[in-house]
């Protein structure tokens, strides 16, 4: 059986050298299905084939072989002019890359190639190593929007990074996508300026996705100083901002917000009405019972369920107080 496999392998390896494109395509595809480790080096060599189709098949075949020895060669594919080859190589590297390849990635980050830099920034998220931080920071000031967005997103994935004041100015970046990514990243940082800047973005940024992401990050911080901004955001023009502002508010309930919460029970979006009911449950104020009773006939079943739970929570809390 072993001789048969060797014979078949040699057949495809020879065909891989054929001047005919059709032969090389068949050879790479056949080597992919064969899955023999002896095909590793020939497949790596096929990454340099003049045909993009052969190159892409070779990337896929190496991905399926899952041999870490292919990592350096696959890394070079990130500079390919072909989007599909870059995407396939990135997916393969996402599974094959390991912490012992960190220096290889950091070296590649110095390459003056946009595609290489973007994809390496993405791969660094798989390793989570704080040693990457000094290499990521310079991209915050890049003239390229994609690099700024990728860098501030990567920061979110690095372990042990609690403060990074150089990331905060990106919340005022002229590009929406950079501000969106920054708003999410700031949820994981503890710089003193973070919460005030998130509150400012929540109430004044023109992009609703930035405002939504700021609300998500404020939920992680659970800072009582954000209550005022969250109250404003509960009336935001976009329903997703209202929804996530309510979720963030639930971490630090405040009785002064009750009229706003009661109004949110009649929001046109069921997701918002559901969060309003959950918020009133967190408040445990019996003054909300009448409004909640009126919401028991909400057309959305989930809203009805959370409204009933809110009523029961408030009633139980009131009973505990009266029995104390």
Residue pairs with C-beta under 8 A, 6 or more apart in sequence:
5 34
5 36
8 34
9 31
9 34
9 36
9 38
9 39
12 26
12 27
12 30
12 31
12 34
12 39
13 27
13 31
13 39
13 42
15 23
15 24
15 26
15 27
15 30
16 24
16 27
16 28
16 31
16 42
16 46
18 24
18 27
21 51
21 53
21 54
24 46
24 49
24 51
24 54
25 51
25 53
25 54
25 57
28 43
28 46
28 54
28 57
28 58
28 61
29 57
31 39
31 42
31 43
31 61
32 57
32 60
32 61
32 64
35 64
35 65
37 65
37 67
39 61
39 65
40 62
40 65
40 67
40 69
40 70
43 58
43 61
43 62
43 65
43 70
44 58
44 62
44 70
44 73
46 54
46 55
46 57
46 58
47 55
47 58
47 59
47 62
47 73
47 74
47 76
47 77
48 55
49 55
49 58
52 80
52 82
52 85
55 77
55 80
55 82
55 85
56 82
56 84
56 85
56 88
59 74
59 77
59 85
59 88
59 89
59 92
60 88
60 92
62 70
62 73
62 74
62 92
63 74
63 88
63 91
63 92
63 95
63 96
66 95
66 96
67 96
68 96
68 98
68 101
70 92
70 96
71 93
71 96
71 97
71 101
71 104
72 104
74 89
74 92
74 93
74 96
75 89
75 93
75 104
75 105
75 108
77 85
77 86
77 88
77 89
78 86
78 89
78 90
78 93
78 108
78 115
78 116
78 119
78 120
79 86
79 111
79 113
79 115
79 116
80 86
80 89
80 115
86 115
86 119
89 119
90 119
90 122
90 123
93 119
93 123
94 122
94 123
94 126
97 105
97 123
97 126
97 127
98 127
99 127
99 129
101 127
102 127
102 129
102 131
102 132
105 120
105 123
105 124
105 127
105 132
106 131
106 132
106 135
108 116
108 120
109 116
109 117
109 120
109 121
109 124
109 135
111 117
114 144
114 146
114 147
117 139
117 147
117 150
118 146
118 147
118 150
121 136
121 139
121 147
121 150
121 151
121 153
121 154
122 150
122 154
124 132
124 136
124 154
124 157
124 158
125 153
125 154
125 157
128 157
128 158
128 159
129 158
129 159
130 158
130 159
130 160
130 161
132 154
132 158
133 155
133 158
133 161
133 164
136 151
136 154
136 155
136 158
137 151
137 164
137 166
139 147
139 148
139 150
139 151
140 148
140 151
140 152
140 166
140 167
140 169
140 170
141 148
142 148
142 151
145 175
145 177
145 178
148 170
148 173
148 175
148 178
149 175
149 177
149 178
149 181
152 167
152 170
152 178
152 181
152 182
152 185
153 181
153 184
153 185
155 161
155 164
155 167
155 185
156 184
156 185
156 188
161 188
161 189
162 189
162 190
163 189
163 190
163 191
164 189
164 191
165 191
165 193
167 182
167 185
167 186
167 189
168 182
168 186
168 189
168 191
168 193
168 194
168 197
170 178
170 179
170 181
170 182
171 179
171 182
171 183
171 186
171 197
171 198
171 201
172 179
173 179
173 182
176 207
176 209
176 210
179 201
179 205
179 207
179 210
180 207
180 209
180 210
180 213
183 198
183 201
183 210
183 213
183 214
183 216
183 217
184 213
184 216
184 217
186 194
186 197
186 198
186 214
186 217
187 198
187 216
187 217
187 218
187 219
187 220
187 221
188 217
188 220
194 221
195 218
195 221
195 223
195 225
195 226
196 225
198 214
198 217
198 218
198 221
198 226
198 229
199 214
199 218
199 225
199 226
199 228
199 229
200 229
201 210
201 211
201 214
202 211
202 214
202 215
202 218
202 226
202 229
202 230
202 232
202 233
202 241
202 245
203 211
203 229
203 232
203 233
205 211
205 214
208 236
208 237
208 238
208 240
208 241
211 233
211 236
211 238
211 241
212 238
212 240
212 241
212 244
215 230
215 233
215 241
215 244
215 245
215 247
215 248
216 244
216 247
216 248
218 226
218 229
218 230
218 248
219 244
219 247
219 248
219 251
222 248
222 251
222 252
223 252
224 252
224 254
226 248
226 252
227 249
227 252
227 254
227 256
227 257
230 245
230 248
230 249
230 257
231 249
231 256
231 257
231 260
233 241
233 242
233 245
234 242
234 245
234 246
234 249
234 257
234 260
234 261
234 264
235 242
235 260
235 263
236 242
236 245
239 267
239 268
239 269
239 271
239 272
240 271
242 264
242 267
242 269
242 272
242 275
243 269
243 271
243 272
243 275
246 261
246 264
246 272
246 275
246 276
246 278
246 279
247 275
249 257
249 279
250 275
250 278
250 279
250 282
253 279
253 282
253 283
255 283
255 285
257 279
257 283
258 280
258 283
258 285
258 287
258 288
261 276
261 279
261 280
261 283
261 288
262 276
262 280
262 288
262 291
264 272
264 273
264 275
264 276
264 279
265 273
265 276
265 277
265 280
265 291
265 292
265 294
265 295
265 307
266 273
267 273
267 276
270 298
270 299
270 300
270 302
270 303
273 295
273 298
273 300
273 303
274 300
274 302
274 303
274 306
277 292
277 295
277 303
277 306
277 307
277 309
277 310
278 306
278 310
280 288
280 291
280 292
280 310
280 314
281 306
281 309
281 310
281 313
281 314
284 313
284 314
284 317
284 318
285 314
286 314
286 315
286 318
288 310
288 314
289 311
289 314
289 315
292 307
292 310
292 311
292 314
293 311
295 303
295 304
295 307
296 304
296 307
296 308
296 311
297 304
298 304
298 307
